[in-house]
Each structure stands twice: as structure tokens, then as C-alpha cells.
Amino acid sequence: MTHEARFALLSAALDAAARGWAVFPLRPGGKPPALHGEASCTGTGDCTTGHRKWEQRATTDPDRIRQAWSAGRFNIGIATGPSGLVVVDLDMPKPNSSADTPSGVTTFKALCERTGQAVPSTYRVRTASGGEHLYFTAPTGIRLANSAGRLGPLVDTRAWGGYVVAAGSIVHGGTYDVVVPAPVVELPAWLLDALKPAERPAQPLRLAIPRHGSRAADTALAREAAAIKAAEEGRREAQLFQSARSLGRFVAWGDIPRHVVEEAFQSAGESTGLPAFQCRSTLRSALNWSIRTCRPRQTT
């Protein structure tokens, strides 16, 4: 790598630090940290009081950055947690993915449409593989961790415990480039709602099904709420959708109020770990369809 290329990497690291983002060196041409591991720690320098990992050693100090990047052509890692960032990582399909697998960008756009939200306009970086990173400022008072696939396939997030490769880095000959140089905006409330860890009850949850409908409707509500709660991972949203469709006819017939179904199923869905916004969106869609297409009650 030429002197100019090395200087460009140093400049990119300093630019990131000037934004208040804590950086650390990554291996030349790659993504792994270029810092020593715990097994090879000598207990000197930054590690005098104990081994310090990359998240602890990331810095915004220009002098330390110049010293580190003078030693090699390092790529730039941004420790998202200490930088006060949440980055949505929209990945590309893997080589072994099926031909019709959508990219993370496509999946995220579909998620925004399904929830009635606009695709956020914020600082955006195109990755070396053709994916994208959307940068957001982290919410105050809430410590978000990384997530993998929680928002959808090939849609991950990086927060505390994670890092992203910064613009200016070069991986496998491809560059990370800023494609939207907009200011970094706050993490939208609907995304925060989706990423907050689900609160797990200390004791097994017992769903209290309100009795506001006919006996048949109340029985069906209790049965379907239990089915949602018992659904296996990977089937939970599908079960929520199916159960809501099943109860829609009772709402259409006037046997049970819609809000009773929504409250019971929302509680059941969230108890399994489904994000609150995902439960609301699924319930709204399934109930609307079921009520709209419901046939009149059969009479004898």
C-alpha cells in the first residue's frame, strides 16, 4: 500500500474520531481487530491494570490514533457502544443463498413499508460487499446490544459489544464509502421499540383472558392465546397471524370486542420475545383481513 493510501486511512480514522466515534485498528485489508488477544497480553501499556479488549481500547484521542496508524495500513473499526451509536447493518445474500433471497436493503425497505414508516434519512455507508450501514445515535438511558436477524433476514444491528468497519476502509479490494453524508439522526422510536429486549416475567406468565364475549369466542381466544405462547422460535409470528385470523370472525359477528383480542394476543406474542411493533403490525393486518372477508354466521 502506498504512503498516500496509508495517509488516507489515518485521515479517515481521525475524521471518525472528530465526530466523537471511538476507533481502533483492524487488520490491513480485513475486518478483525488488529489488537492482541487476552492469551498474548503482556500486561503493559493500556493493559497495565488488566487486559483491555478492543471495545475498551477504542479511542477518540488524535495522538493515540496517529501513533497506532503510523505502525501499519490498518482499516478502521468504530466501537458502536462507546461511540453512542446504533448501526443497522443491511447485508447482501451469501454465495450459498438461493437466487431469490432479498438483500438486507430490500428487506429493511419492506419492513418500513409494512409498519407505515419512511426509510430513515441518516448517515449511510456502502460496504465493500454492496450492503449498507445506517448510523443512528443511541437512545439515552437504554443500553442496547447487538442483534442478528431480529428486524429481518440479513438485517443486523451493532451497538454495545459490536463494531462496524468505518468509511475509508478497504476489504478484499472493495471500499467502504459514504453514500449519504447526512447528519446522524436519533434512532427512530419504532426501531427502538423493536430492538429493546423483551421483559421476561420472573414467574411463568399466566394469561388472564377477559370474559367479554360469547362462550365460544372466549374459549377460542384462550385456546389461540395459549397456542401463540407455546409456538416454537421461527413459528411465533406465523402462529400470531394464524390465531388472529381465526378470531377475526368472532369480532366481525359481534361476539367479542376487537380490542380484547388485540390486547390478549399482543400480550401472548410479546411474552414469546416478539417485538411489540411486530405484534401490533401482524395483528392489525390479520384481523383486518379476517373481518373484511368473514362470511355471515351460519344459522339453522
N, C-alpha and C positions, 0 to 999 in steps of 0.2 A: 504494500500500500504506500502511495506517495506521501510526502510531507503534507501536501495540500489536503489529501483525504483525511489524514490523521488530525490536522488542524480543524477540519470541518466537523469531525466527531467531537472534539473538545468544545468547539463553539456551540454545537447542539446541546451538549451536556450543560454548559454554562447558561444557555438560553432557558432550558428547562428549570434549572435552579433559580434563575431570576424570576420565574413565575411562582416560586415557593414550593417547587416539587423536589422532593428528596431523591437524589440519583445515586447510582452505584454502577461499577463497570460490569459489563457482560463479556463473555468470551468473544474474541475477534471473529466476525462473520457468523456468530451464533447467538443463542438466547440464554444459555445457562449462566449463572453468576460466575464472575472471574475471581471470586474471593475464596480463601482457603476454607475447608470444612473443619468441623469440630475435631475430627480424628487427627488432623495435622496441625492443630492450633498450638502455637508456641507460647501463648500466654503473654505476649508482648504487645506493644503498641496499643491499638484500640482494645485489645483483648487482655489487658493487664489485670483487670478485675474479674475475668471470666470470658469465655468465648462469646463473641458477638456475631450474630448472623447478619445476612445482607439487609434485612429489614431494619435492624438496629444500627447498622453502619452507613446506611444511606444518608446523604448529606446535601445541604444547600450551600456549604462553605466554598466559595470560589477557589481559595488557596488549596484546600484538600482536593478539589476536583482537578485543578491544574496538575497537582502532584501525581494523582492517580493516572490521568490520561497521558502524562508525559512518559509513562512506562510502557505504553503499548497502544495499539489501534483498537481500543475497546469499544464495543457497542454500548448503548446507554439503557440502563434499566431504571424505571421510575417506581419506587415503592409506594403503591397507591394509598395504603393506610396512613403512614406518616405524612403524606402529601395532602391529606384531606380530600382524596378523590375516590369516586366510584367510576370505573370504566366498564362500559358494556362492550364486550368482545364479540363481534359478528364474524364468525369463521367461515371458511369455504369448505365444501364437501371434501372428504378424504378420497384418495385414489381408489380405495376399495368400496366407496359408496355407490349405490345404484344411480343410474343415469338421470333419474328424475328427482334426486334428492335436492331440495332447495337450499340455497346458501343461507347463512345466518342473516344477511341483509334482507333477503326476501321474507324470511320467517319473522323478523322483527317488524317489518312493514305490515305484514298480515296481522300481527299481534296488535299493533297500534290501530289498525282499521277495525278489528274485532271489538276493541274496547272503546272505540269512539274517540281516540286520541290522535293528535297530529304527531308525526315523527319529529322528535325534538331537534331544534336547531341549536347546535353547540359545537365546540371544537371537535374536529373529526380528523382522524389519521387513517390513511390507507396502508394496510400491512403489506409486507413483501409477497405474501401469497395471494393478495387481492381481496382480503377481508377488510373490515373496518373496525376502528376503535372510536367509541363515542365517550367523551370525557364529561363528567359531572362533578360538581362539588358535593362532598358527602354531607348528610344531614347532621346537625348538631345534636348531641345527647344520645345518639344511636350508633353503636359500633357494628357496622355490617361486615360480614365475612365474604369470602369468595363464594360463588355459586357456579354450578355446571349444569346447564340444560334446564334450569328452573323456569326460565322465561320461554324456553322452546329449544328444539334441536339446533345445535351449532350456535347457540346464544348463551354465552357465559358472562360472568361479571368478576371484576377484580377489585377488591377493597382491602381490608386488613388481612395480612397473611399472603398477599399477592403482589404481583408487579406486572408492568407492561413494558414492551420494548418501545423506546421513545422515537419520535420522528428524527430522521437523520441517520439512524442505524441502517446497517446493510446485512441482510441474512440470505445466504445462498445466492448472492449476486443481486437480490432484489432489495429495493429501498423502502423504508417507512417514510411516507410523505404526508404532510399536512394538506388535506383536500378542502377543508372548511376552516379557515382561520378565525372563526367566530369566538367571542368570549365563552369561557366555560360557564354554563348555567347550572343552577341548582338541580339536584336530582328530582324529577317530577314526582308529585305525591303518589300518583298511581304506580310508578315504578318502585318507590319506597314501600308502598303497601304490599307489592308483590315480593319484595326481597326481604322484608322483615321476617325473622324467624318465627315460626308458629309457636304460640304459647301452649305448652303441654300441661294438662292438669296433673296435679300431684297424685290424684287417685283416678282410677279408670272412670272415664266420662259416662254418665248415665243420662241419656237424652230424655228430657221430660217433654213428651208430646202433648201439646194443649188439646183440650177436648172442645172444639168449636164447630165440628161438622157432624155429618151423619155417622152412624156406627161403621158403615163400610168405608167411608172416607178416612175416618180416624184410624181404622185398622190398617188400611193401605199406607197411610202416612207413617205409622210406626214401623211397618214392615220394610218400607223403602228406605227410611232413615237408618235402620239397622243394616241394610244392605250396603248403603254408602259407607257407613263406618267400618264395615268388615271388608271392604274392597281391597284387593292387593295393590301394591305400588305398580303403577303403569296402567291400572284399570280404573283408578279413582275418578277421574274426570268423566270417563265414559259411563261409569255407573251413576254419577250425579246427573248426567244428561238423560240417561235412560229412566231414572226414577222420576225426574221432573216431568218428562213426557207422560209417564204413566199416571201421575197425579193431576195432570192438566185437565183431564175430562171431568174430574170431580169439581174443580174450580169453575169450569165452564157450565156445569149443571147447577151451580149454586150450592153444592153440598159442603163446601169448605172455603173460607176466605183465602185469597191468593197470598196475603202477607203471612198467614200461618204456615203455608207450605214453604215459602221462601225462608222464613226465619228458622224453621226446623231443619231444612236441607242445608242452609248456609252454615249452621252450627255443626251439622254432621260432616260436611265437606271440610271445614276448617280443622276439625278435630283429627283428620287424617293427615294434615300437613299441606293441603291445597291452599294456595294463596287466596286471600279474601276476595281480591278483584276477579280472580279466575272463577271462583264460585259464583259471584254475582253475575258475571257475563254469561256463564253457562246456564244458570237458572233462568235468566231473562230470555235467552234465545230458545231454550227448550219449552218453557211454559208458553211463550208467545205462539210458538208453532202448534203446540198441542191444543191450546184454546181456540186458535184460528181454524184448525182442521177437525175439531171434535164433531162427531156425529151426534144427533139428538139421542137422548136416552131411549132405550127400547122399553116399550110398555106392553103389558099383556092384557 
